[in-house]
Amino acid sequence: MPLRRKLVLVAMLYFVEGFPPGIAADVWPVWLRVHGASLAEIGWVSTLLSAYTFKFLWSPLVDGYGTYRRWITAALVVMAGLLALAGLRDPSAPDAVLWALLAGFCLASATQDIAIDAYTIGLLDRGEEGPANGVRVTAYRVAVLAGGGALLFLPRWAGWPATLVTAAAVLLALALVASRLPPVTTTRAGAGDTWPAMRRWLSRPGVAALFAFVLLYRLADLSMGPMVKPFWVDRGMSLEEIGLVSTAIGSLATIAGALAGGVAVRTRGLAASLLAFGALAMLSNLGYAAVALAPASGRAGLWTASAVESFCTGLATAAFLSLLMRACEKEHAAVQFASLSALSLAPRLVTGPVSGAGASALGYPVFFAATALLALPALALVPAVQRAVTHER
């Protein structure tokens, strides 16, 4: 298959993968906040995203049974149904039924991620990861912003239930597209072969430093993220303005950052890029702290902070995904990539609830500044990670 066609498929796949997290991470907090949910309740929403953290547990099932195409299609259909039902519940007082619907949505989305990553690994030949990674980051981010930002233009005109039904219809349309994916030929180990391979992989020199880095690299971002949208709401931004900031400024800045990050990884090296982009990510948190401390900065301050955050996210994501791909063995990459990406999201188990309580207790300025300091431990591990990856290559 020509590389150009593969890149088209990668773009489609990662739009499919990014659309559901955009809804969960960006739409749900605004939906809850405008209906009067507390910051603490909103913080718990991010805990539902722990499905992405634990997806490695059932990744051998996806890798060993059925086809990736069927897993992707089925997950999209399930998400569409659950989201439509969630729109019928009362978001001002989230009950057990609503939490169950949202949790099921996240579980299906995480399962889809496993299948998409595995399908892509089978689709690409060695040497094609570079251009595919650039397309991947761009398509994923566009999808997140479409699911998280563009949808926020609908509630004023159609209401929230209709907005969520519209998102469900998009998921069904994506399921139809996914059902027509061409089959891929790749070596797929049986579920019983997974754990011996994982034990060998875990015994490599330097693996402890690698895993610690993967766990900590996104800690600052994951800690600040759940409170960004509530901060915008509390500063008086309208739903349409939040959507515009996310889609217009956020998408362009993130895509620019991802493309620049990809070039930097190739020209400056992986370790130097991880170090530089990790430091820049700290500045994005401090930028939000400065804007929160100076309400007089107005809309210009909010828009600037958003642009800086999005650009730094693109830079760091390009470098971080390059590290994850380089650390995986191709023949077991589905489970290994799921494990590493899940590990990177593990902080969500505590950052969601803690972020809501922290922002309430400290106020936005101190809270945002405190999250910036959480980037320091990962930066200190970069030299050890470089030695570990170089040893394996």
C-alpha positions as CSV (number, residue, x, y, z in Angstrom):
1,M,0.0,0.0,0.0
2,P,1.4,3.4,-0.9
3,L,2.6,5.6,2.0
4,R,0.2,8.4,1.0
5,R,-2.8,6.1,1.4
6,K,-1.5,4.9,4.7
7,L,-1.2,8.4,5.9
8,V,-4.9,9.0,4.9
9,L,-5.9,6.0,7.0
10,V,-3.8,7.1,9.9
11,A,-5.4,10.6,9.8
12,M,-8.9,9.0,9.8
13,L,-8.0,6.5,12.6
14,Y,-6.7,9.2,14.9
15,F,-9.6,11.5,14.2
16,V,-11.8,8.6,15.3
17,E,-9.6,8.0,18.4
18,G,-9.5,11.7,19.4
19,F,-13.2,12.6,19.1
20,P,-14.4,10.7,22.2
21,P,-11.7,12.0,24.6
22,G,-12.5,15.5,23.4
23,I,-16.1,15.1,24.5
24,A,-15.1,13.6,27.9
25,A,-12.3,16.0,28.7
26,D,-13.7,19.3,27.3
27,V,-17.5,19.1,26.9
28,W,-18.4,17.3,30.1
29,P,-16.7,19.8,32.5
30,V,-18.5,22.7,30.8
31,W,-21.8,20.8,30.7
32,L,-21.6,20.1,34.4
33,R,-20.3,23.6,35.4
34,V,-23.0,25.6,33.6
35,H,-25.6,23.4,35.3
36,G,-24.2,24.2,38.7
37,A,-22.0,21.2,39.5
38,S,-19.2,21.9,42.0
39,L,-15.5,22.0,41.1
40,A,-15.1,18.8,43.3
41,E,-17.7,17.0,41.2
42,I,-16.0,18.1,38.0
43,G,-12.7,16.9,39.3
44,W,-14.1,13.5,39.7
45,V,-15.0,13.4,36.0
46,S,-11.4,13.1,35.1
47,T,-11.2,10.0,37.3
48,L,-13.5,8.3,34.8
49,L,-10.6,8.7,32.3
50,S,-8.7,6.1,34.4
51,A,-10.1,3.7,31.8
52,Y,-7.3,4.9,29.6
53,T,-4.8,4.2,32.4
54,F,-5.9,0.6,32.9
55,K,-6.5,-0.3,29.2
56,F,-3.3,-2.4,29.2
57,L,-5.2,-5.0,31.4
58,W,-7.5,-6.0,28.6
59,S,-5.2,-5.2,25.7
60,P,-4.3,-8.9,25.3
61,L,-7.9,-9.6,24.5
62,V,-8.1,-7.0,21.8
63,D,-4.8,-8.3,20.4
64,G,-5.7,-11.9,20.6
65,Y,-9.4,-12.1,19.6
66,G,-11.4,-10.8,16.7
67,T,-10.2,-8.2,14.3
68,Y,-9.1,-4.7,15.1
69,R,-11.6,-3.3,12.7
70,R,-14.5,-5.0,14.5
71,W,-13.2,-3.8,17.9
72,I,-13.1,-0.2,16.6
73,T,-16.6,-0.4,15.1
74,A,-18.2,-2.0,18.1
75,A,-16.7,0.5,20.5
76,L,-18.0,3.5,18.5
77,V,-21.5,2.1,18.4
78,V,-21.4,1.5,22.2
79,M,-20.2,5.0,22.8
80,A,-22.9,6.5,20.7
81,G,-25.6,4.8,22.7
82,L,-24.2,5.7,26.1
83,L,-23.7,9.3,25.2
84,A,-27.3,9.7,23.9
85,L,-28.6,8.2,27.2
86,A,-26.4,10.5,29.2
87,G,-28.0,13.5,27.6
88,L,-31.3,12.5,29.2
89,R,-29.9,12.7,32.8
90,D,-29.7,15.7,35.1
91,P,-26.1,17.2,35.1
92,S,-26.8,19.5,38.0
93,A,-26.9,16.6,40.4
94,P,-24.9,13.7,38.9
95,D,-26.3,10.4,40.1
96,A,-25.0,6.8,39.9
97,V,-26.7,6.2,36.6
98,L,-25.1,9.2,35.0
99,W,-21.7,8.3,36.3
100,A,-22.1,4.7,35.0
101,L,-23.0,6.0,31.5
102,L,-20.0,8.3,31.4
103,A,-17.7,5.5,32.8
104,G,-18.9,3.1,30.2
105,F,-18.2,5.7,27.5
106,C,-14.7,6.0,28.7
107,L,-14.2,2.3,28.8
108,A,-15.3,1.8,25.2
109,S,-13.1,4.7,24.1
110,A,-10.1,3.2,25.8
111,T,-10.8,-0.2,24.2
112,Q,-11.0,1.6,20.8
113,D,-7.6,3.2,21.4
114,I,-6.0,-0.2,21.9
115,A,-7.4,-1.5,18.6
116,I,-6.5,1.7,16.7
117,D,-2.9,1.7,17.9
118,A,-2.5,-2.0,17.1
119,Y,-4.0,-1.6,13.7
120,T,-1.7,1.3,12.9
121,I,1.4,-0.6,14.0
122,G,0.4,-3.4,11.6
123,L,-0.3,-0.9,8.8
124,L,3.0,0.9,8.9
125,D,6.4,-0.4,7.7
126,R,9.7,0.5,9.4
127,G,10.8,3.9,8.5
128,E,7.2,5.2,8.0
129,E,6.6,6.1,11.7
130,G,8.0,9.6,11.3
131,P,5.5,11.0,8.8
132,A,2.7,8.9,10.3
133,N,3.4,10.4,13.8
134,G,3.1,13.9,12.5
135,V,-0.2,13.1,10.8
136,R,-1.3,11.2,13.9
137,V,-0.8,14.1,16.3
138,T,-2.5,16.6,14.0
139,A,-5.5,14.4,13.3
140,Y,-5.9,13.5,17.0
141,R,-5.8,17.1,18.1
142,V,-8.2,18.3,15.5
143,A,-10.6,15.5,16.6
144,V,-10.2,16.4,20.3
145,L,-11.0,20.1,19.5
146,A,-13.9,19.1,17.2
147,G,-15.4,16.9,20.0
148,G,-14.5,19.3,22.7
149,G,-14.6,22.8,21.2
150,A,-16.8,22.8,18.2
151,L,-19.7,21.0,20.0
152,L,-19.9,23.9,22.5
153,F,-21.4,26.1,19.7
154,L,-24.5,23.9,19.7
155,P,-26.1,24.1,23.2
156,R,-27.2,27.7,23.0
157,W,-29.2,26.9,19.8
158,A,-30.2,23.3,20.3
159,G,-29.9,22.6,24.0
160,W,-27.6,20.2,25.8
161,P,-29.5,16.9,25.1
162,A,-29.6,17.6,21.4
163,T,-25.9,18.5,21.5
164,L,-25.0,15.1,23.0
165,V,-27.3,13.3,20.5
166,T,-25.5,15.1,17.7
167,A,-22.2,13.9,19.1
168,A,-23.6,10.4,19.2
169,A,-24.7,10.6,15.6
170,V,-21.1,11.6,14.6
171,L,-19.8,8.5,16.5
172,L,-22.2,6.3,14.5
173,A,-21.0,7.8,11.2
174,L,-17.4,7.1,12.3
175,A,-18.4,3.5,13.1
176,L,-19.6,3.2,9.5
177,V,-16.3,4.5,8.2
178,A,-14.3,2.2,10.5
179,S,-16.2,-0.9,9.4
180,R,-14.7,-0.4,5.9
181,L,-11.1,-0.3,6.9
182,P,-8.9,-2.5,4.8
183,P,-7.5,-5.5,6.6
184,V,-3.8,-5.5,7.8
185,T,-1.4,-8.3,7.9
186,T,0.7,-8.4,11.0
187,T,2.1,-10.9,13.5
188,R,-0.3,-11.2,16.4
189,A,0.7,-13.2,19.4
190,G,-1.9,-15.2,21.2
191,A,-3.1,-13.9,24.6
192,G,-1.0,-16.6,26.3
193,D,2.2,-15.4,24.8
194,T,1.8,-11.8,26.1
195,W,3.0,-12.1,29.6
196,P,6.3,-14.0,28.9
197,A,7.1,-11.3,26.4
198,M,6.2,-8.6,28.9
199,R,8.5,-10.1,31.5
200,R,11.4,-10.0,29.1
201,W,10.6,-6.5,28.2
202,L,10.4,-5.4,31.8
203,S,13.8,-7.0,32.6
204,R,15.7,-4.6,30.2
205,P,18.4,-2.3,31.7
206,G,17.2,1.1,32.5
207,V,13.5,0.2,32.4
208,A,12.8,1.6,35.9
209,A,14.0,5.1,34.8
210,L,12.0,4.8,31.6
211,F,8.8,3.9,33.4
212,A,9.3,6.6,36.0
213,F,9.8,9.2,33.3
214,V,6.7,8.0,31.4
215,L,4.7,8.2,34.6
216,L,5.8,11.8,35.5
217,Y,6.3,13.6,32.2
218,R,2.6,14.7,31.8
219,L,2.0,15.2,35.5
220,A,1.9,19.0,35.4
221,D,-0.4,19.0,32.4
222,L,-2.8,16.4,33.9
223,S,-2.9,18.3,37.2
224,M,-3.8,21.6,35.6
225,G,-6.0,20.4,32.8
226,P,-9.3,19.6,34.7
227,M,-9.5,23.1,36.0
228,V,-8.8,25.1,32.8
229,K,-12.3,25.0,31.4
230,P,-13.9,25.8,34.8
231,F,-11.5,28.7,35.1
232,W,-12.6,30.0,31.7
233,V,-16.3,29.7,32.8
234,D,-15.6,31.5,36.1
235,R,-13.8,34.3,34.2
236,G,-17.0,34.9,32.3
237,M,-16.2,33.4,28.9
238,S,-19.3,32.3,26.9
239,L,-19.7,28.8,25.6
240,E,-19.1,30.1,22.0
241,E,-15.9,31.8,23.1
242,I,-14.6,28.7,24.9
243,G,-15.3,26.8,21.7
244,L,-13.6,29.4,19.6
245,V,-10.5,29.5,21.8
246,S,-10.2,25.7,21.7
247,T,-10.8,25.3,18.0
248,A,-9.3,28.3,16.3
249,I,-6.4,29.2,18.6
250,G,-5.9,25.8,20.2
251,S,-5.9,23.7,17.1
252,L,-3.6,25.9,15.1
253,A,-1.1,26.3,18.0
254,T,-1.1,22.6,18.8
255,I,-0.6,21.6,15.1
256,A,2.2,24.1,14.8
257,G,3.8,22.8,18.0
258,A,3.5,19.1,16.8
259,L,5.1,19.8,13.5
260,A,7.9,21.9,15.0
261,G,8.4,19.2,17.7
262,G,8.7,16.5,15.0
263,V,11.3,18.4,13.2
264,A,13.2,19.1,16.5
265,V,13.2,15.5,17.5
266,R,14.8,14.6,14.1
267,T,17.4,17.4,14.1
268,R,18.2,18.0,17.8
269,G,17.6,14.5,19.1
270,L,15.1,12.9,21.4
271,A,16.6,13.6,24.7
272,A,17.3,17.3,24.0
273,S,13.7,17.7,22.7
274,L,12.2,16.0,25.8
275,L,14.2,18.3,28.1
276,A,13.5,21.5,26.2
277,F,9.8,20.9,25.7
278,G,9.3,19.7,29.2
279,A,10.7,23.0,30.4
280,L,8.4,25.0,28.0
281,A,5.4,23.1,29.4
282,M,6.1,24.5,32.8
283,L,5.9,28.0,31.3
284,S,2.4,27.3,30.0
285,N,1.2,26.5,33.6
286,L,2.9,29.6,34.9
287,G,1.2,31.6,32.1
288,Y,-2.2,30.5,33.4
289,A,-1.1,31.4,36.9
290,A,-0.1,34.9,35.8
291,V,-3.5,35.4,34.0
292,A,-5.4,34.2,37.0
293,L,-3.4,36.6,39.2
294,A,-4.1,39.5,36.9
295,P,-7.8,39.7,36.0
296,A,-7.0,43.0,34.2
297,S,-5.3,41.0,31.5
298,G,-8.8,40.3,30.3
299,R,-9.6,38.3,27.1
300,A,-6.1,38.9,25.7
301,G,-4.5,37.2,28.6
302,L,-6.8,34.2,28.5
303,W,-6.3,33.8,24.7
304,T,-2.6,34.1,25.0
305,A,-2.4,31.6,27.8
306,S,-4.4,29.1,25.8
307,A,-2.2,29.6,22.7
308,V,1.0,29.0,24.7
309,E,-0.5,26.0,26.4
310,S,-1.6,24.4,23.1
311,F,1.7,25.1,21.3
312,C,3.7,23.6,24.2
313,T,1.3,20.6,24.2
314,G,2.1,20.0,20.6
315,L,5.8,20.2,21.1
316,A,5.8,17.8,24.1
317,T,3.4,15.3,22.5
318,A,5.6,14.9,19.4
319,A,8.6,14.1,21.5
320,F,6.8,12.0,24.0
321,L,5.2,9.8,21.3
322,S,8.5,9.3,19.6
323,L,9.9,8.0,22.9
324,L,7.0,5.6,23.4
325,M,7.3,4.2,19.9
326,R,11.1,3.8,20.2
327,A,10.7,1.9,23.5
328,C,8.4,-0.7,22.0
329,E,9.2,-3.9,20.3
330,K,7.3,-4.1,17.0
331,E,6.1,-7.7,17.4
332,H,4.6,-6.9,20.8
333,A,4.0,-3.2,20.2
334,A,0.2,-3.3,20.7
335,V,0.3,-4.4,24.4
336,Q,3.6,-2.5,25.1
337,F,2.3,0.8,23.7
338,A,-0.9,0.4,25.5
339,S,1.0,-0.2,28.7
340,L,3.3,2.8,28.3
341,S,0.5,5.2,27.2
342,A,-1.6,3.9,30.1
343,L,1.2,4.5,32.5
344,S,1.5,8.1,31.3
345,L,-2.1,8.7,32.3
346,A,-1.9,7.0,35.7
347,P,-1.6,10.3,37.5
348,R,-5.3,10.9,36.6
349,L,-6.2,8.6,39.4
350,V,-5.4,11.3,41.8
351,T,-5.0,14.6,39.8
352,G,-8.7,14.9,39.1
353,P,-10.1,14.9,42.6
354,V,-7.0,16.7,44.0
355,S,-7.2,19.4,41.3
356,G,-10.8,20.2,42.2
357,A,-10.0,20.4,45.9
358,G,-6.7,22.2,45.2
359,A,-8.2,24.9,43.0
360,S,-11.0,25.5,45.6
361,A,-8.7,25.7,48.5
362,L,-5.7,27.6,47.0
363,G,-7.5,29.7,44.3
364,Y,-6.6,29.5,40.7
365,P,-3.3,31.6,40.7
366,V,-1.5,29.5,43.4
367,F,-3.0,26.2,42.1
368,F,-1.7,26.8,38.5
369,A,1.7,27.9,39.8
370,A,2.0,24.8,42.0
371,T,1.2,22.5,39.1
372,A,4.2,23.9,37.1
373,L,6.6,22.5,39.7
374,L,5.3,19.0,39.1
375,A,7.3,19.0,35.8
376,L,10.7,19.0,37.5
377,P,11.1,15.3,38.5
378,A,10.6,14.1,34.9
379,L,13.2,16.6,33.6
380,A,15.7,15.2,36.0
381,L,15.2,11.7,34.6
382,V,16.0,12.6,30.9
383,P,19.7,11.6,31.0
384,A,18.8,8.2,32.4
385,V,16.0,7.7,29.9
386,Q,18.4,8.6,27.0
387,R,20.8,5.9,28.2
388,A,18.0,3.3,28.5
389,V,16.7,3.9,25.0
390,T,20.1,4.1,23.4
391,H,21.0,0.8,25.0
392,E,18.0,-0.9,23.5
393,R,18.6,0.5,20.0
